[in-house]
């Protein structure tokens, strides 16, 4: 069980979830992802450009699995 003192020392990790961009990163999505530590993209990415742009939004980015369809 966490106490107030251990909670204060625990790091907070913000994870952003995005899906089915189909090659388009909308300004609303970029605003929602601002300040997150990690981004998970689920679904169709649609363009390799999206894979290049998402890591620019976070300090550390990892791609586990993605789908790129024309």
CORLIN-V661065 format. One record per residue. RES is the residue in one letter. NEAR is the number of other ideal C-beta (glycine too) atoms within 12 Angstrom. Layout:
# CORLIN-V661065
res:near
RES:NEAR
RES:NEAR
This chain:
# CORLIN-V661065
res:near
X:5
X:9
X:9
X:9
X:8
X:10
X:11
X:10
X:10
X:11
X:9
X:12
X:15
X:18
X:20
X:25
X:18
X:32
X:19
X:20
X:31
X:21
X:20
X:18
X:29
X:16
X:10
X:12
X:24
X:22
X:14
X:18
X:30
X:16
X:17
X:25
X:19
X:24
X:37
X:24
X:35
X:18
X:18
X:19
X:30
X:21
X:21
X:17
X:17
X:34
X:25
X:16
X:24
X:30
X:19
X:17
X:27
X:25
X:14
X:15
X:24
X:17
X:21
X:11
X:12
X:25
X:22
X:20
X:15
X:10
